[in-house]
Amino acid sequence: MCGTHPSAQMLSFAKISFRSLLLSAAMSVVLVAPASAGVDCVIGSKAAPAELIPACSAIIDQASNPSLDRAAALLVRADANARTSGALTQALRDIDRAIALDGKNAKAWRLRGDLLREAGGDLNRAAADLSKAIELDPQDSESYELRGVVYTNQHRLDRALADYDQAIRLKPDNAQAWSDRGVTYYLGGDNEKAIRDLSEALRLDPNRPRSYTNRGAAYKKLGQLDKSVADDGEAIRLDPKVPEYYDNRGLALAAMGEYDKAIADYDQALRLVPRPNFSTNRGDSYHLKGELGAALSDYEAALKLDPNFALTYNNRAVLYKKMGERKKALADYETALRLDPGNDNAAGGRRTMIAEIAKFGGEPLRPLAANSGNGPSFDCATAKREVEKVICADPQLGVLDRQIAETYERVLKSAGSRFAGGLRRTQRDFLTTRNTSFGRPGYDLRKVMQERLQRLNAMDS
């Protein structure tokens, strides 16, 4: 970010719903609950979970029913529980019972492995379950694909690629496997192969928004920013309620220097879900635009959401350095390193700050004092407000401030007593609004100062 640390591109796997996995399971029996239940416990039922769960329970709780029938009903009920908020634990319990009743049911092992992964459970256990499913049914493409996802999450990329290869050999039209292999190639740094696989996934199924945004990330890595923006735009068109798609497009737009458009995308991402990386990314664009106060406000908002978000500390340190706040910059670099010891950017920034503090001290440089003739109209050594510190840190803003002050004084001297009071009032209003509005998202300090100077110049002429 800002020449030191890029914001992270958010990649994600195209999610396979637990329900879609269950519906793909070929079971030879159709289970029907007692007529009094009113709903059949069958695979593919469109009944709501609240209706399906008791229908399946009637079969499960009848000990005289065959074990295979009860196991099948447990899997249907597990699907219903998986679709019920807060019921993942119960879904796992149902699958555990189904496996206990029918330990050779490959689909049950596959479902439990994938649900463990989705629930954030033990990935080693998830991999073991999926390996068992493959042992029981070595021709099941989806088990290989799902184990590949687990291996990718464990950063075991070679094993993941081998599983995706096998999934595709068994089922060449498995768009999911093509898409997730593309993500794994991206994570391994092979963006050309990532784009190839994600393009094939989209050829097989053009309605995959996550595949578009992931391909967009690979295009961004290759510097093909127009294609990246286009892919994220397509993802947004297909599913406008996913905040990551707006964030990813914002990153590509920012890389193109389109900071206002990037900020608009981050705004939308934050409207959908407040997340620290979204606020940090928006702060980066404000920073690169030169709106340092808005950037600082966004970094602080990100740290309120997550006080342990290392990237924000690193990027705020860059901002503090630009503002001449060496002690604050050093503190942020050290916090970033504590949270992320492998952060080379923070380590380099920390060394630089230690050297600058040893040479210049911890206070901001003072060459832009009012009496220097080349800085703002006030003394930066005594500046207290954040807006004043930002003006001191930016030579262009410093010149603007001095021009505003000098033009105002000229206009005031030439104004008659009838107009002097109103002129003083408008200048006080300008300064008060500047001080209170600075740092708010969307407030463009440079633009406001330029507009004030233009108005004063018009009076002066």
Secondary structure, DSSP 8 states (H G I E B T S, - for coil): -TTT-------------HHHHHHH---S------GGG-S---TT--S-HHHHHHHHHHHHT-TTS-HHHHHHHHHHHHHHHHTSTT-HHHHHHHHHHHHHH-TT-HHHHHHHHHHHHHTT--HHHHHHHHHHHHHH-TT-HHHHHHHHHHHHHTT-HHHHHHHHHHHHHH-TT-HHHHHHHHHHHHHTT-HHHHHHHHHHHHHH-S--HHHHHHHHHHHHHTT-HHHHHHHHHHHHHH-TT-HHHHHHHHHHHHHTT-HHHHHHHHHHHHHH---HHHHHHHHHHHHHHT-HHHHHHHHHHHHHH-TT-HHHHHHHHHHHHHTT-HHHHHHHHHHHHHH-TT-HHHHHHHHHHHHHHHHH-SS---TT-GGGSSS-SS-GGG--SHHHHHHHH-HHHHHHHHHHHHHHHHHHHHS-HHHHHHHHHHHHHHHHHHHHHTTSTT--HHHHHHHHHHHHHHHH-
